[in-house]
Amino acid sequence: MILLVACACLSLSLSACFSRALLYDVDVYPATISPDADGHNDVTLIRYKLRRNADVSIYLVDASGEKHYFRRNRPRSRSTGAGYSVYFGGVIDRSQGDLIRARMLPSGEYTLVIEATDEQGRTETVSKSLTLVNADTTYPQLLGFGVDHHEFTPNRDGVHDRVKINYDLTKEATVLVYLIGEDGIKYPITEDEGPHSIVKPGEVGTHRYDYEGGVDRGAKPPPDGTYTLVALAEDKVGNKEMVTDTLTIKDGGVPRARIVGLEWEVSDTIIPLGGTLWFTATVENYGDTPIRTTGPAPGTVYTSDQNFSSLGWYQSSGAWRFGIDWASNPAYPYPFRWALGRPEELRAEVVDGNTFYYLDPGQRVQITGGITILDPLWRNPDEFYAGLIHEDVWVVNDHVDPHWITVDVPPAGPWNQK
């Protein structure tokens, strides 16, 4: 008898529980908003409470009966205290898969519906009226979005080291540009804000990005692979527009090399005028990316009135060369330069019809050469030294193994004639 009474009481309790509204204390205020980012009634506050755990959807029904979902099947626990609240500014998510888009609903009268389904499958809805006026439905567009090369090698070798990204922004907005890999990691790309920038970030107009993978700042670029290049614009009211392209990174990395050995091949510190200063050097690529080099080849002997340009090997941005200089040199630094290895020692790669030579990671090469001194030095004796030059970037190893050399100048000669 007691058991029957208890069961009856429990049944009545459960019945009373489920007879009470699942959704309660629902409020939408204000009932009219003007989502135009003027700071006045741009959003409404939606409040509600739940008596039981439930999945909650919030959507708006327009005059034609079409539903526009703001929230869809979000799991929510039974309310305690203040319940749930969320701001709504008229923008509806229109994303498709990974393509992010959000659009402002047009001005008009809507029915805002909060729908809750509890764990037993019981569904309740509460409807409120919401009016939108002066809704800013113009969304930002990124016209002409693209990249000049779909593959590049961010390793500071001067060959396809960087890419140019461009688009025309039609409305003032915050724009994020980034790479995203298959692992979901994002790599942000910063807009070029140099003296030649046409407009400031976020302004209407043409925007340009000069992307080198971060290696110009000494940072390691994203790993080699193919990425989705993304530009995402969001205006002040929340309209969003995303455009994408693809970009492949190959042979990326921060180039690293060093002089690991240098021997001056002179029996003493005195060289006769017309004599040759010989050397043997060893250079190692100790990084994880190939480094490009250019001639003249090891074994080349300069005369003191020559330089690498006079031999037809001009400055080559991004190339690495071994060089010799002396302290009182009044002209261009390291005028005597040699390639880091002979062509047969290096890896050749053809890019855009041009052949480039690379010293691969972990590879060591020996460089030999000489300088025949035809004229007296400005200062005698003088200090000769070696360097490793990353052209138009920096002198990686400078003033290596300085060696004092005296040039034995005969007392009679054109240098003594007035």
C-alpha positions in Angstrom: 0.0 0.0 0.0 2.8 2.4 0.9 4.6 1.5 -2.3 1.5 2.3 -4.4 1.1 5.6 -2.7 4.7 6.5 -3.3 4.5 5.5 -7.0 1.3 7.6 -7.3 3.0 10.6 -5.7 6.0 10.2 -8.0 3.7 10.0 -11.0 1.9 13.1 -10.0 5.2 14.9 -9.4 6.5 14.0 -12.8 3.2 14.9 -14.4 3.2 18.2 -12.7 6.8 18.8 -13.7 6.2 18.1 -17.4 2.9 20.1 -17.4 4.9 23.2 -16.5 6.2 25.2 -19.5 9.7 24.2 -20.7 10.4 27.8 -21.8 9.6 30.7 -19.5 10.4 34.3 -18.8 11.0 34.9 -22.5 11.7 38.6 -23.4 13.0 40.5 -26.5 13.8 44.1 -25.9 13.8 46.5 -27.6 11.2 45.2 -30.1 12.5 47.6 -32.8 16.1 47.9 -33.7 18.0 49.9 -36.3 21.2 47.9 -37.1 23.2 50.6 -38.8 26.2 50.9 -36.4 25.2 54.3 -35.2 25.3 53.2 -31.5 21.5 53.7 -31.0 19.3 50.6 -30.7 21.6 48.6 -32.9 20.8 45.3 -31.1 18.1 43.6 -29.1 18.6 41.5 -26.0 16.9 38.0 -26.1 16.3 36.4 -22.7 14.8 33.1 -21.7 14.8 30.4 -19.1 14.5 26.6 -19.2 13.0 24.2 -16.7 14.7 21.2 -18.2 17.7 20.4 -20.3 16.9 21.1 -24.0 18.2 21.9 -27.4 17.4 25.5 -28.3 17.0 27.2 -31.7 16.3 30.9 -32.3 15.1 32.0 -35.7 13.2 34.8 -37.4 10.3 34.3 -39.7 9.9 36.9 -42.4 6.7 38.1 -44.1 6.9 35.3 -46.7 7.2 32.6 -44.0 11.0 31.9 -44.6 13.0 31.0 -41.5 16.3 32.6 -40.8 18.3 30.8 -38.1 20.3 32.8 -35.5 20.9 29.7 -33.4 20.2 26.1 -34.3 19.9 23.1 -31.9 22.2 24.5 -29.2 22.3 22.3 -26.1 21.4 24.2 -23.0 21.1 23.0 -19.3 18.2 23.7 -17.0 18.2 27.4 -16.0 19.5 28.5 -12.6 19.6 32.1 -11.6 19.3 34.6 -14.4 18.8 32.2 -17.2 20.1 32.7 -20.8 20.6 35.9 -22.7 22.1 36.8 -26.1 22.3 40.0 -28.2 21.0 39.9 -31.7 21.9 42.6 -34.3 20.0 41.5 -37.3 22.9 39.4 -38.9 22.3 35.8 -39.9 25.1 33.3 -40.6 25.0 32.2 -44.2 28.2 30.1 -44.2 28.5 27.1 -46.4 31.0 24.6 -45.2 34.3 26.3 -44.6 33.2 29.4 -46.6 32.2 32.0 -44.0 29.4 34.5 -44.8 27.0 36.5 -42.8 24.3 38.9 -44.0 22.1 41.5 -42.4 18.4 40.8 -42.7 16.5 43.6 -44.7 14.4 46.1 -42.8 10.9 44.7 -42.0 8.7 43.0 -39.5 9.7 39.6 -38.2 8.5 37.0 -35.8 11.3 35.9 -33.5 10.8 32.3 -32.4 12.6 30.5 -29.5 12.2 26.8 -29.9 13.2 24.3 -27.2 13.2 20.5 -27.4 13.8 18.6 -24.2 15.4 15.2 -23.7 12.0 13.4 -24.0 11.5 15.0 -27.4 8.9 17.5 -26.2 9.1 20.8 -28.2 7.8 24.2 -27.1 8.0 27.5 -28.9 7.6 31.1 -27.8 7.2 33.9 -30.4 7.9 37.6 -30.1 7.7 40.4 -32.6 10.9 42.1 -33.8 11.1 45.0 -36.3 14.2 46.0 -38.2 14.5 49.6 -39.6 17.4 51.2 -41.5 19.1 47.8 -41.6 22.6 48.1 -43.3 22.4 45.2 -45.8 25.4 46.3 -47.9 28.2 43.8 -47.3 31.9 44.3 -48.0 33.2 42.7 -51.1 36.8 41.7 -51.9 36.8 42.2 -55.7 39.7 40.8 -57.8 41.2 38.9 -54.9 44.2 36.9 -56.1 47.9 36.2 -55.9 50.5 36.8 -58.6 52.1 33.3 -58.1 50.4 30.2 -56.8 53.8 28.7 -55.8 56.7 30.4 -54.1 59.9 29.6 -52.2 60.3 31.8 -49.1 64.0 31.3 -48.5 65.6 34.7 -49.4 67.3 33.4 -52.5 65.9 36.2 -54.7 63.9 33.7 -56.9 60.2 33.7 -56.3 60.8 34.6 -52.7 57.6 36.5 -52.2 54.1 36.8 -53.5 51.8 39.8 -54.1 48.2 39.6 -52.9 45.7 42.1 -54.0 42.0 43.0 -53.7 39.6 45.9 -54.0 37.5 46.5 -50.8 34.1 48.0 -51.6 33.1 49.0 -48.0 35.0 50.0 -44.9 35.7 46.8 -43.0 38.1 44.8 -40.9 40.0 42.4 -43.2 41.9 39.3 -42.0 44.2 37.6 -44.6 45.8 34.3 -43.7 46.9 30.9 -44.8 45.3 27.8 -43.4 46.6 24.3 -43.8 44.9 21.0 -43.7 45.7 20.8 -40.0 43.7 23.9 -39.4 46.6 26.1 -38.3 46.3 29.7 -39.4 49.3 31.8 -40.5 48.4 35.6 -40.6 49.5 37.8 -43.4 50.1 41.5 -42.7 49.0 44.2 -45.1 51.8 46.3 -46.6 51.6 49.7 -44.9 54.8 51.2 -46.4 55.2 54.6 -48.0 53.7 53.3 -51.3 50.5 52.0 -49.8 47.5 53.3 -51.6 45.0 53.1 -48.7 45.1 52.3 -45.0 44.0 48.9 -43.8 40.2 48.6 -43.8 39.6 51.6 -46.1 37.7 51.4 -49.3 40.1 50.9 -52.3 42.9 48.7 -53.5 44.9 46.8 -50.9 48.2 45.1 -51.4 50.1 42.5 -49.4 53.8 41.6 -49.9 54.2 38.2 -48.3 57.6 36.5 -47.8 56.6 33.9 -45.2 58.2 35.9 -42.4 61.8 35.0 -43.4 62.7 38.7 -43.8 62.2 39.0 -40.0 64.2 35.9 -39.3 61.0 33.8 -38.7 60.6 30.3 -40.0 57.9 30.2 -42.8 55.0 27.8 -42.7 56.0 24.2 -43.6 56.2 23.3 -47.3 52.8 22.3 -48.7 49.6 23.7 -50.3 47.5 26.1 -48.3 44.2 27.8 -48.6 44.7 31.6 -48.9 41.9 33.3 -47.1 40.6 36.9 -46.9 37.7 37.6 -44.5 36.1 41.0 -44.3 33.6 42.1 -41.6 31.9 45.5 -41.5 30.7 47.3 -38.4 27.3 45.7 -38.3 28.6 42.2 -38.7 28.2 41.5 -42.4 30.9 39.1 -43.4 32.4 38.0 -46.7 35.1 35.4 -47.4 37.1 34.8 -50.5 39.8 32.1 -51.0 42.6 31.0 -53.3 45.4 28.5 -53.1 49.1 29.0 -52.4 51.9 26.4 -52.4 55.1 26.8 -50.4 58.2 25.0 -51.6 61.8 25.0 -50.2 60.8 27.4 -47.5 63.2 28.3 -44.6 65.7 30.7 -43.2 69.0 30.3 -45.0 72.0 29.6 -42.8 75.6 29.1 -43.9 79.1 29.9 -42.4 82.8 29.9 -43.1 84.1 26.8 -41.2 87.7 27.1 -42.4 90.1 29.5 -44.0 93.8 29.2 -44.9 96.0 31.9 -46.4 98.5 30.2 -48.6 101.5 32.5 -48.1 104.9 31.5 -46.7 105.1 34.7 -44.7 103.4 38.1 -44.6 105.2 39.7 -47.5 104.1 39.5 -51.1 106.1 41.1 -53.9 104.2 43.6 -56.2 102.8 41.4 -58.9 102.6 38.5 -56.6 99.4 36.6 -55.8 97.6 36.1 -52.5 96.1 32.6 -52.4 93.5 31.2 -50.1 91.5 28.0 -49.5 88.2 28.3 -47.6 85.4 25.9 -46.6 81.8 26.9 -46.4 78.9 24.9 -45.0 75.2 25.2 -45.4 74.1 24.3 -41.9 70.5 25.3 -42.3 67.4 23.4 -43.6 66.9 25.2 -46.8 69.0 25.4 -50.0 71.0 28.6 -50.6 71.6 30.0 -54.1 75.0 31.0 -55.2 76.6 32.6 -58.3 80.0 32.9 -59.9 82.8 33.4 -60.6 83.7 29.8 -59.9 86.3 28.7 -57.3 89.8 28.8 -58.8 89.3 32.3 -60.3 92.2 34.6 -59.8 91.5 38.4 -59.7 93.9 41.2 -60.4 93.8 44.0 -57.8 92.2 46.3 -60.3 89.3 44.0 -61.0 86.1 43.2 -59.1 83.3 40.6 -59.5 81.2 43.0 -61.6 84.1 43.7 -64.0 84.3 39.9 -64.6 80.6 39.9 -65.6 79.2 38.5 -62.3 77.0 41.4 -61.1 75.3 41.8 -57.8 72.5 39.2 -57.5 69.9 39.8 -54.8 69.6 36.8 -52.6 72.7 35.0 -53.8 75.5 33.9 -51.4 79.2 34.3 -52.2 82.5 34.1 -50.4 84.5 37.3 -50.5 87.9 38.9 -49.7 88.4 42.5 -48.7 91.0 44.6 -47.1 90.9 47.3 -44.4 91.8 50.4 -46.5 89.6 49.5 -49.4 87.9 52.8 -50.4 85.3 51.3 -52.7 82.6 48.7 -52.6 83.0 46.1 -49.8 84.3 42.6 -50.7 85.1 43.4 -54.3 86.6 39.9 -54.8 83.9 37.3 -54.7 83.5 33.6 -55.5 80.7 31.1 -55.9 80.1 28.6 -53.1 81.3 25.7 -55.2 81.7 24.7 -58.8 78.6 24.0 -61.0 79.3 20.3 -60.9 79.3 20.3 -57.0 76.0 22.2 -56.8 72.3 21.4 -57.6 71.0 23.1 -60.7 67.4 24.2 -60.9 65.7 25.8 -63.9 63.2 28.5 -63.0 61.4 30.5 -65.7 64.0 29.4 -68.2 67.0 30.5 -66.1 69.4 28.0 -64.4 70.2 28.6 -60.8 72.8 26.8 -58.6 72.1 25.7 -55.0 74.2 24.5 -52.1 71.9 22.0 -50.4 71.4 21.7 -46.6 74.3 19.9 -44.9 76.6 20.3 -47.9 80.2 21.6 -47.5 82.3 23.0 -50.4 85.9 24.1 -50.7 86.6 27.5 -52.4 90.0 28.4 -53.7 91.2 31.5 -55.4 93.7 34.3 -55.5 94.3 38.0 -55.9 97.3 39.3 -58.0 98.4 42.6 -56.5 99.4 44.9 -59.3 99.5 48.3 -57.5 100.8 49.4 -54.1 98.2 49.3 -51.3 96.9 52.6 -49.9 98.2 51.5 -46.6 101.1 49.1 -46.4 101.0 46.7 -44.6 97.3 46.2 -44.7 94.8 43.8 -43.2 93.1 41.2 -45.5 90.1 39.2 -44.3 87.2 37.1 -45.6 83.5 37.3 -45.5 80.3 35.4 -46.4 77.9 37.7 -48.2 74.2 37.2 -48.7 73.8 39.8 -51.4 71.3 42.7 -50.7 70.6 41.1 -47.4 73.6 41.2 -45.1 77.2 40.1 -44.6 76.7 36.9 -42.7 80.3 36.3 -41.6 82.3 39.5 -41.6 86.1 40.2 -41.0 86.9 36.5 -40.8 90.5 35.5 -40.0 92.2 38.9 -40.7 95.8 38.5 -42.0 98.3 41.3 -42.3 100.0 41.5 -45.7 102.9 43.7 -46.7 103.4 44.3 -50.4 107.1 44.6 -51.3 107.1 47.6 -53.7 110.3 48.3 -55.7 111.7 51.8 -55.1 111.4 52.6 -58.8 108.2 52.4 -60.8 105.3 54.5 -62.1 103.9 54.7 -58.5 107.0 56.9 -57.6 106.9 59.1 -60.7 105.5 62.6 -60.4 
